[in-house]
């Protein structure tokens, strides 16, 4: 059954949900509803065209067809196709993967992907549960489906997945505390503060907390890419499995459910996160000043040790605090350092450097990520933008073109409420930009979603 037909049936409507380009994808309320949505998402219409299959894609598909048990990610992977086609090589890999794990299909190797760094202390299965939570919070069907597959391959039962969505009392207190933190960081990062760290430190050391923050930042980035572009689920996955009676009617505690929904609904419209109104320019200046004097919540690696993991051509200027933070994970952190810095390089990718920096500003303002905001401001000033033009991004006026406004609107919406992004939001950008530029608009929002959460949760002091 087509995704639109599945969703329309769940909504109790004769109209096809997919016909309305201005409507966001519905949110499944219960476990059985989620399985129906995941199955239907195989027919999702992507917001950018799926690229043609390469010979490598075809070979993978043929191999998977010949041996269906050959690996949980054998066959075509639509996210990889989209990233490889639309993004520059430097932007394609969100996650660090150990070279020794490349090509492996065993569950342990699959679970390590995205956090293969030996310095990251969390159990890989728990970390993928975080990914599942972030995907549920952002209503990203594609990532939800992939994490279901990985977790089941690792031995997580359907009852445990149902409990992850509806009843955290079924888990040890340390896991439940981590789940609550991950959900908050994913959905309302502007609310994360000292009290959240105090609660975590009753169960986890600082290395584990940084692992949570780093991993959640990565997952918030990936769900904005796959969900923002409505990448369809692959056909060879099966989600329509039975659900235990105890979990069939329980509503999600994680998904952005409409609080005004009918109790009998299997799916509903996603709710907004209701971020507060943006602060005044005077208040922003005060917040930036305060960020210069604060002390980090987590350890920063000293500059000499940090430089040992950086390329030889790295700048001789003092190493930024965000780089020193990520250096705690010498392999995964280095991979992220290189991808973030590549995004600020004018010779990588196709999108205008000023628009990239404007996206970083818009995202940081919405996330109340003061360290990231200071860095975005510096980038824009270095590109010749005045402070008046920078602060005008908070409420874009006629100094900006229709194309810029469309990109700004998508950036703000994808930052704040990825579950509310619609086909029309992406199509409005495509009217003014090429498909590769549109893909990079989405991509640079994902970079900001990672950078904002990691740097602000860690309370990094601003260097300038």
C-alpha positions as CSV (number, residue, x, y, z in Angstrom):
1,X,0.0,0.0,0.0
2,X,1.3,3.5,-0.9
3,X,2.5,5.7,2.0
4,X,-0.2,8.3,1.3
5,X,-2.9,5.5,1.2
6,X,-1.6,4.1,4.5
7,X,-1.6,7.5,6.2
8,X,-5.0,8.4,4.8
9,X,-6.5,5.1,6.1
10,X,-5.0,5.7,9.5
11,X,-6.4,9.2,9.5
12,X,-9.8,7.9,8.6
13,X,-9.9,10.2,5.5
14,X,-10.8,9.4,1.9
15,X,-8.3,12.0,0.7
16,X,-4.7,11.0,0.1
17,X,-2.5,12.6,2.7
18,X,0.4,13.0,0.3
19,X,-1.7,15.2,-2.1
20,X,-1.4,18.2,0.3
21,X,2.1,19.6,-0.2
22,X,1.5,22.2,2.6
23,X,0.7,19.5,5.2
24,X,3.5,17.9,7.3
25,X,3.7,14.1,7.6
26,X,1.4,12.7,10.3
27,X,2.8,11.3,13.6
28,X,1.9,7.8,14.6
29,X,0.5,7.7,18.1
30,X,1.0,4.1,19.0
31,X,3.4,1.2,18.3
32,X,1.1,-0.5,15.7
33,X,0.5,2.9,14.0
34,X,4.2,3.5,13.8
35,X,4.7,0.1,12.1
36,X,2.1,1.0,9.5
37,X,3.7,4.4,8.9
38,X,7.1,2.8,8.5
39,X,5.8,0.3,6.0
40,X,4.0,3.0,4.1
41,X,7.1,5.2,4.0
42,X,8.6,2.9,1.4
43,X,6.5,4.8,-1.1
44,X,7.3,8.3,0.3
45,X,7.9,10.9,-2.5
46,X,11.3,12.4,-1.8
47,X,11.5,16.2,-1.9
48,X,14.5,16.1,-4.2
49,X,14.6,13.5,-7.0
50,X,16.2,10.2,-6.1
51,X,19.3,9.8,-8.3
52,X,19.6,7.1,-10.8
53,X,20.9,3.8,-9.6
54,X,24.6,3.3,-10.1
55,X,26.2,0.1,-11.1
56,X,27.4,-0.3,-7.5
57,X,23.8,0.2,-6.3
58,X,22.6,-2.5,-8.7
59,X,25.3,-4.9,-7.6
60,X,24.4,-4.4,-4.0
61,X,20.7,-5.0,-4.7
62,X,21.5,-8.2,-6.7
63,X,23.7,-9.5,-3.9
64,X,21.0,-8.8,-1.3
65,X,18.3,-10.6,-3.5
66,X,20.6,-13.6,-3.8
67,X,21.2,-13.8,-0.1
68,X,18.5,-12.0,1.9
69,X,20.3,-12.8,5.2
70,X,23.6,-11.4,3.9
71,X,23.4,-8.3,6.2
72,X,20.9,-5.9,7.7
73,X,22.1,-3.1,5.4
74,X,22.7,-5.1,2.3
75,X,21.0,-3.8,-0.8
76,X,20.1,-0.3,-1.8
77,X,20.4,2.5,0.9
78,X,18.5,5.5,-0.3
79,X,20.2,7.9,2.1
80,X,23.6,7.0,0.8
81,X,22.4,7.5,-2.7
82,X,21.1,11.0,-1.9
83,X,24.2,12.1,0.0
84,X,26.6,10.8,-2.7
85,X,24.7,12.5,-5.5
86,X,23.8,15.8,-4.0
87,X,26.7,16.6,-1.5
88,X,30.4,17.3,-2.0
89,X,32.6,14.4,-0.8
90,X,33.6,16.4,2.3
91,X,30.0,16.7,3.4
92,X,28.8,13.1,2.9
93,X,29.9,11.3,6.1
94,X,28.1,12.5,9.2
95,X,29.5,9.6,11.3
96,X,32.9,8.2,11.9
97,X,33.2,4.5,10.9
98,X,36.3,2.4,11.8
99,X,38.1,1.4,8.7
100,X,38.1,-2.2,10.0
101,X,34.3,-2.1,10.0
102,X,33.8,-1.0,6.4
103,X,31.9,-3.6,4.5
104,X,31.0,-5.7,7.5
105,X,27.4,-6.7,8.1
106,X,27.6,-8.2,11.6
107,X,25.4,-6.4,14.2
108,X,28.3,-5.3,16.4
109,X,30.0,-3.5,13.4
110,X,26.7,-1.9,12.3
111,X,26.0,-0.6,15.8
112,X,29.4,1.0,16.0
113,X,28.9,2.9,12.8
114,X,28.5,6.6,13.8
115,X,30.5,6.2,17.0
116,X,33.4,3.9,16.3
117,X,35.8,5.8,18.5
118,X,37.2,3.7,21.3
119,X,37.2,6.8,23.6
120,X,33.4,6.9,23.5
121,X,32.3,4.9,26.5
122,X,28.6,4.2,26.0
123,X,27.3,0.8,25.0
124,X,26.6,0.9,21.2
125,X,23.1,-0.5,21.6
126,X,22.2,2.2,24.1
127,X,23.5,4.8,21.7
128,X,21.3,3.5,18.9
129,X,18.4,3.7,21.3
130,X,19.2,7.4,21.5
131,X,19.1,7.6,17.7
132,X,15.7,5.9,17.8
133,X,14.5,8.5,20.3
134,X,15.7,11.4,18.3
135,X,14.1,10.1,15.1
136,X,10.8,9.6,17.0
137,X,11.0,13.1,18.5
138,X,11.6,14.5,15.0
139,X,9.1,12.2,13.3
140,X,11.8,11.0,10.9
141,X,10.4,7.8,9.3
142,X,13.5,6.9,7.5
143,X,15.9,7.0,10.5
144,X,13.3,5.3,12.7
145,X,13.1,2.4,10.3
146,X,16.8,2.0,10.2
147,X,17.3,2.1,14.0
148,X,14.5,-0.5,14.4
149,X,16.4,-2.8,12.1
150,X,19.7,-2.3,13.9
151,X,18.3,-2.7,17.3
152,X,16.4,-5.9,16.5
153,X,19.6,-7.3,14.9
154,X,21.3,-6.6,18.2
155,X,18.7,-8.5,20.2
156,X,16.4,-5.8,21.3
157,X,12.8,-7.1,21.4
158,X,9.7,-5.5,20.1
159,X,8.4,-5.1,23.6
160,X,11.6,-3.3,24.6
161,X,11.2,-0.9,21.6
162,X,7.6,-0.3,22.6
163,X,8.7,0.5,26.1
164,X,11.4,2.9,24.7
165,X,8.5,4.8,23.2
166,X,5.9,4.6,26.0
167,X,7.3,3.5,29.4
168,X,10.9,4.2,30.6
169,X,10.2,2.6,34.0
170,X,11.0,-0.7,32.2
171,X,14.7,0.4,31.9
172,X,17.4,0.9,34.6
173,X,17.4,4.4,36.2
174,X,20.7,5.3,34.5
175,X,19.1,4.6,31.0
176,X,15.9,6.4,31.8
177,X,17.9,9.5,32.9
178,X,19.9,9.4,29.7
179,X,16.7,9.0,27.6
180,X,15.2,12.1,29.3
181,X,18.3,14.1,28.6
182,X,18.5,13.0,24.9
183,X,14.8,13.8,24.3
184,X,15.3,17.3,25.8
185,X,18.5,18.0,23.9
186,X,16.8,16.9,20.7
187,X,13.5,18.7,21.1
188,X,14.2,21.8,23.2
189,X,18.0,22.4,23.4
190,X,17.5,25.9,24.7
191,X,16.2,24.5,28.0
192,X,19.2,22.3,28.7
193,X,21.1,23.6,31.8
194,X,23.1,22.9,34.9
195,X,20.3,21.0,36.5
196,X,20.2,18.5,33.7
197,X,23.9,17.8,34.1
198,X,23.4,17.4,37.9
199,X,20.7,14.8,37.2
200,X,22.9,12.9,34.8
201,X,26.0,12.9,37.0
202,X,24.1,10.8,39.5
203,X,24.4,8.0,36.9
204,X,27.1,8.8,34.4
205,X,30.6,10.3,34.3
206,X,31.5,13.3,32.1
207,X,32.9,11.1,29.3
208,X,29.6,9.3,29.0
209,X,27.7,12.7,29.1
210,X,29.9,14.0,26.3
211,X,29.2,10.8,24.3
212,X,25.4,11.5,24.8
213,X,25.7,15.1,23.6
214,X,28.0,14.3,20.6
215,X,25.8,11.3,19.5
216,X,22.5,13.2,20.0
217,X,24.0,16.1,17.9
218,X,24.8,13.7,15.1
219,X,21.4,12.1,15.2
220,X,19.6,15.5,15.2
221,X,21.7,16.3,12.1
222,X,20.9,13.1,10.3
223,X,17.1,13.2,11.0
224,X,16.9,16.7,9.6
225,X,18.5,15.4,6.4
226,X,16.6,12.2,5.8
227,X,13.3,13.6,7.3
228,X,13.7,17.0,5.8
229,X,14.1,15.5,2.3
230,X,11.4,12.8,3.0
231,X,13.8,10.1,1.8
232,X,11.8,6.9,1.2
233,X,12.4,3.7,3.2
234,X,13.9,0.8,1.2
235,X,11.5,-1.8,0.0
236,X,13.4,-4.8,1.4
237,X,12.6,-4.0,5.1
238,X,9.6,-5.5,6.9
239,X,8.0,-3.5,9.7
240,X,4.5,-5.1,10.0
241,X,5.2,-7.4,12.9
242,X,2.8,-8.2,15.8
243,X,2.7,-5.9,18.9
244,X,2.1,-7.2,22.4
245,X,-1.4,-6.4,23.8
246,X,0.1,-4.4,26.6
247,X,1.6,-1.9,24.2
248,X,-1.1,-1.7,21.5
249,X,-2.9,1.3,22.8
250,X,-0.2,3.2,24.7
251,X,0.6,6.6,23.2
252,X,4.2,7.7,22.6
253,X,6.0,9.7,25.3
254,X,8.6,10.8,22.7
255,X,6.8,11.8,19.5
256,X,5.5,15.4,18.9
257,X,1.9,14.4,19.3
258,X,-0.9,17.0,19.0
259,X,-2.2,17.4,22.6
260,X,-5.7,18.2,21.1
261,X,-5.9,14.9,19.2
262,X,-8.8,12.5,19.5
263,X,-7.9,9.7,21.9
264,X,-8.9,7.1,19.2
265,X,-6.6,8.5,16.5
266,X,-3.9,6.2,15.3
267,X,-2.0,9.2,13.8
268,X,-2.2,12.9,14.3
269,X,-0.6,16.1,13.1
270,X,2.7,16.9,14.7
271,X,2.8,19.6,17.4
272,X,5.1,22.6,17.4
273,X,7.9,22.9,20.0
274,X,6.7,26.4,20.8
275,X,10.1,28.1,21.1
276,X,10.0,31.5,22.8
277,X,10.1,34.7,20.8
278,X,13.6,35.9,19.9
279,X,15.4,38.2,22.2
280,X,16.1,41.8,21.4
281,X,19.4,42.9,19.9
282,X,20.4,44.3,23.3
283,X,19.6,41.1,25.0
284,X,21.6,39.1,22.4
285,X,24.7,41.3,23.0
286,X,24.3,40.7,26.8
287,X,24.1,36.9,26.2
288,X,27.2,36.9,24.0
289,X,29.1,38.9,26.6
290,X,28.1,36.4,29.3
291,X,29.2,33.5,27.1
292,X,32.7,35.0,26.9
293,X,33.1,34.7,30.7
294,X,31.5,31.3,31.4
295,X,33.2,28.1,32.4
296,X,32.7,24.9,30.3
297,X,30.6,22.1,31.8
298,X,32.9,19.5,30.3
299,X,36.6,19.1,30.0
300,X,38.5,20.6,27.1
301,X,41.6,18.9,25.7
302,X,44.7,21.1,26.0
303,X,45.9,22.8,22.9
304,X,49.1,20.8,22.4
305,X,47.3,17.5,22.7
306,X,44.5,18.7,20.3
307,X,47.0,19.7,17.6
308,X,48.2,16.1,17.6
309,X,45.0,14.9,16.0
310,X,44.7,17.8,13.6
311,X,46.1,17.9,10.0
312,X,49.5,19.4,9.6
313,X,48.1,22.3,7.6
314,X,45.8,23.4,10.5
315,X,46.0,27.1,11.3
316,X,48.6,28.4,13.7
317,X,46.0,30.5,15.4
318,X,44.8,29.4,18.9
319,X,42.6,26.3,18.7
320,X,38.9,27.1,19.2
321,X,37.2,25.7,22.2
322,X,34.8,23.6,20.1
323,X,37.7,21.8,18.5
324,X,39.3,21.2,21.9
325,X,36.0,19.7,23.2
326,X,35.6,17.3,20.2
327,X,39.3,16.3,20.6
328,X,38.1,14.2,23.6
329,X,37.1,11.7,21.0
330,X,40.3,11.6,18.8
331,X,38.7,9.6,15.9
332,X,35.0,10.5,15.8
333,X,35.8,14.1,17.0
334,X,38.4,14.6,14.3
335,X,36.0,13.5,11.6
336,X,33.4,16.0,12.8
337,X,36.0,18.8,13.1
338,X,37.0,18.3,9.5
339,X,33.4,18.2,8.2
340,X,32.4,21.3,10.1
341,X,35.5,23.3,8.9
342,X,35.0,22.1,5.3
343,X,31.5,23.6,5.4
344,X,33.0,27.0,6.2
345,X,35.4,26.7,3.2
346,X,34.3,28.6,0.1
347,X,36.0,26.0,-2.2
348,X,33.9,23.1,-0.9
349,X,30.3,22.6,-2.2
350,X,28.2,24.9,-4.3
351,X,26.2,27.1,-1.9
352,X,27.1,30.8,-1.5
353,X,29.3,31.2,1.7
354,X,27.3,34.1,3.0
355,X,24.1,32.0,2.8
356,X,25.8,29.2,4.7
357,X,26.8,31.6,7.5
358,X,23.3,33.1,7.5
359,X,21.8,29.7,8.0
360,X,24.3,29.2,10.9
361,X,23.1,32.5,12.5
362,X,19.4,31.6,12.0
363,X,19.8,28.2,13.6
364,X,21.8,29.4,16.5
365,X,19.3,32.2,17.3
366,X,16.5,29.7,17.4
367,X,18.5,27.2,19.5
368,X,19.8,29.9,21.8
369,X,23.2,28.6,21.1
370,X,25.3,31.6,22.2
371,X,28.7,30.1,21.4
372,X,27.5,29.1,17.9
373,X,25.9,32.5,17.4
374,X,29.2,34.3,18.2
375,X,31.0,32.2,15.6
376,X,28.2,32.7,13.0
377,X,28.4,36.5,13.6
378,X,32.2,36.5,13.1
379,X,31.8,34.5,9.9
380,X,29.3,37.0,8.6
381,X,31.4,40.0,9.6
382,X,34.4,38.5,7.9
383,X,32.3,38.1,4.7
384,X,31.5,41.8,4.7
385,X,28.1,41.8,6.4
386,X,27.2,44.6,8.8
387,X,25.7,44.0,12.2
388,X,22.5,45.6,11.0
389,X,22.3,43.1,8.1
390,X,23.1,40.3,10.5
391,X,20.4,41.1,13.0
392,X,17.9,41.7,10.1
393,X,18.0,37.9,9.7
394,X,15.8,37.6,12.8
395,X,12.9,39.1,10.8
396,X,13.9,39.2,7.1
397,X,12.8,42.3,5.2
398,X,12.9,43.6,1.7
399,X,16.7,43.8,1.7
400,X,16.6,40.1,1.1
401,X,15.5,38.4,-2.2
402,X,12.6,36.0,-2.5
403,X,15.0,33.1,-2.8
404,X,16.9,34.1,0.3
405,X,13.7,34.4,2.3
406,X,12.6,30.9,1.1
407,X,15.9,29.5,2.3
408,X,15.7,31.3,5.6
409,X,12.2,30.1,6.2
410,X,13.2,26.5,5.6
411,X,16.3,26.9,7.8
412,X,14.2,28.2,10.7
413,X,11.5,25.6,10.4
414,X,13.9,22.7,10.0
415,X,15.9,23.9,13.0
416,X,12.9,24.4,15.3
417,X,10.3,21.9,14.1
418,X,11.6,19.3,11.6
419,X,8.4,17.4,11.9
420,X,6.5,20.3,10.5
421,X,8.5,20.7,7.3
422,X,6.4,20.2,4.2
423,X,6.9,19.5,0.5
424,X,6.0,23.1,-0.2
425,X,8.8,24.4,2.1
426,X,11.4,22.6,0.1
427,X,9.8,23.3,-3.2
428,X,9.8,27.1,-2.4
429,X,13.6,26.9,-2.2
430,X,13.9,24.9,-5.4
431,X,12.2,27.7,-7.3
432,X,15.3,29.8,-6.7
433,X,18.1,27.4,-6.3
434,X,19.4,24.3,-8.0
435,X,18.7,20.9,-6.5
436,X,22.3,20.6,-5.2
437,X,22.1,24.1,-3.7
438,X,18.8,23.1,-2.1
439,X,20.4,20.0,-0.7
440,X,23.1,22.1,0.8
441,X,20.6,24.5,2.4
442,X,19.2,21.4,4.2
443,X,22.7,20.1,4.9
444,X,24.0,23.3,6.5
445,X,21.0,23.3,8.8
446,X,22.0,19.8,9.9
447,X,25.6,21.0,10.6
448,X,24.1,23.8,12.7
449,X,21.9,21.4,14.6
450,X,24.9,19.4,15.6
451,X,27.2,22.4,16.4
452,X,24.5,24.2,18.4
453,X,23.7,21.3,20.6
454,X,27.2,20.2,21.3
455,X,28.7,23.6,22.0
456,X,25.9,25.0,24.0
457,X,25.1,21.9,26.1
458,X,28.9,21.9,27.0
459,X,28.7,25.6,27.9
460,X,31.7,26.6,25.9
461,X,33.1,30.0,26.5
462,X,33.2,32.2,23.4
463,X,36.7,33.2,22.4
464,X,36.0,36.7,21.0
